[in-house]
Amino acid sequence: MIKNRIIAHYAKENIAQEMSCALLYLIFIACSLSGPVLMEYFIDNVIPLHEIKPIVYFAIVFLCIYILMAIIALLIKRTIITIENRIITDIRSQMYENLVFQPLHFYQEHSLGAAMERIVGDTEVIRSLWGFLFPNAFSS
């Protein structure tokens, strides 16, 4: 229950970047679907002409589409990493502030290393969840 509230809070906080990432995913999907359509056009209409110039144009267009797809994939990954880093930084700073203001008996019962390990481990789980959840929502 708490995980869902945390994810919902950060999802609302980063809505602009998430929407831009979703738009990039849609463009990526459109580009990946255009490959077979272009190939069908090439086989049906360009090859029977037996001319080199249309084949060169087709190769250039096809190459540009795949370069565009690579750039979009890079932008998507960078956006997701930026969102992840922002979320993890915020959560870690909140957890460190909470850890600093614990009463003295807390540190007598628990080692500081164990608490720090717990903070780092939990935030990495959240990072992996976020990095897995968002891309798979669009690729499914």
Salt bridges, closest charged atoms under 4 A:
GLU13 OE1 - HIS9 NE2 3.29
GLU109 OE2 - HIS105 ND1 3.80
ASP122 OD2 - ARG118 NE 3.04
GLU124 OE2 - ARG92 NH2 2.87
GLU124 OE1 - ARG127 NE 3.56
